[in-house]
Amino acid sequence: MATVRGDRGSATVWSVGAIALLCVVFGVGLALGQAVVVRHRAAGAADLAALAAADHWAEGRAAACAHADRVARAQGARLVRCALTGTVSDVSAATEHGPLAAQVRARAGPPATPGPSAGSGPGLPDR
């Protein structure tokens, strides 16, 4: 008697393969989303730390950077670098979550003064 082999049970194999592939795609999507969150947290901490340092520039570099460090820590980040050039602060903050890490640089200070050509042009008065 000859046995006939068909494709009985092959749907189960294909279903398991499709489910495994979907799980991998879902896992990659979650990892990318988490990487974006880690980077945004680092950017927010760096921005706020730079603003804190710029706000306290008159107290000196050490005090301004101490304020920046407190703000970064309150955001769940660590201050990597802090520099003051006049009234402009330049800081870097880093965050980590599991194997993911991000470091972001931010600057803050008063707006730049416009040059002599600002305001010149058609329809604009000269200053």
Helices and strands as residue ranges (DSSP letters): H 10-55, G 57-59, H 61-74, E 78-85, E 88-97, E 100-108
